[in-house]
């Protein structure tokens, strides 16, 4: 069984953390630009993203190691997390006024 530090030093976790960091920065910039910045929202976002994505993926890694037949879930979970974070990045870029395909209001 890997150590706690080893569990969170995988490339996948590093990518997830990097995307969360970029998302936080873009979210702050977007909120400041729209004059909607609140420290409470920042705390809520960090709690939700870090606990949900990073620790959730870490637990899934442990489960996949303990039950090898569930290892196929790791790539699928990673892909879904990355898609979710990239979608959030696009929303934050849109808040900054960057026109993105499919972001037109209907």
N, C-alpha and C positions, 0 to 999 in steps of 0.2 A: 504494500500500500504506500503510495507516495506521501511525502510530508506535506504539511499545510502550505508551506512556501512553494514547493514544487508544483502543487496543484494549481496555483494562481500564476505560475510563470510560463504557462504554455503560450504558444503563438496566438491561438484563438482568443484567449483571455486578454492578451496584450492588444489585439485588434479591437476587441469589444471596448476595452478601457479607452483606447485612443479615439474611437468613434464617439463614445460618451463625452470625452473631454472636448472634442471639436463641437459636438452638439450643444454642450453647455455654453461654450464661448459664443457660438452663433445665436443661441437662444437669448443670452444676456444682451448681445448687441442688438438683436431684433426688438427685445422688450424696451431697451433704452431708446432706440430709434422711434418706437411707437409710444413712448412715455408710459409704458405699462410695467416697468420693472418693480418687482417686490421681492425682498429677501426671502419671505415665506415660501413663495413659489419655487425659488431656487433650491431651498432645503427639501421641499417635497419632491422635486424632480430628481435630485441626487439620491434621496432615499429610495424612490421607486426604481430608477434605472440601475443603480449600483446593486441594490439588494436583488432586484428581479433578474437582471441580466447576468451580472458577474457571479454572484453567489449561486444563482439558479444553474448556470452553466457548470460551475465548479461541482455542485452536487451531482449533476447529471454525469460528469466525468467520473466521479466516485462510483455511482451506480453502474455505469458501463464497465468499470474495472471489476466490480464485484459480481456483476451478471453479464458476462461477455456477449450473451445473445442479444442484449439491448444496445450494443455498441453502435448499431446502425442509426440510433437516434442522435448521436453526437453531430454528424455533419448536417443533418436536417435541422436540428435546433440551432446550430451556428448560423446556417443560412437564413433562417427565420429571424434571428436576432439582428443580423447584419442588414437584412431588408428593412426591418422596423426602424433601425437607427438611421439608415440612409434616407428613408422616407421622412423622418423627423428633421434631418439635415436640410432636405429640400423645402420643408415647411418653414424652417427658420431662414433659409436664404430668400424665400418668397416674402417673409416679413420684412426683410431688409430692402425689398423693392427690386430684387433681381427677377426679371421675367423668366419663368421656367415653362417648358411645354406642359400643357394640361393644367396649368394653374389659373386659367381664365375663369372669372366668375360667370356663372350662368344664371 
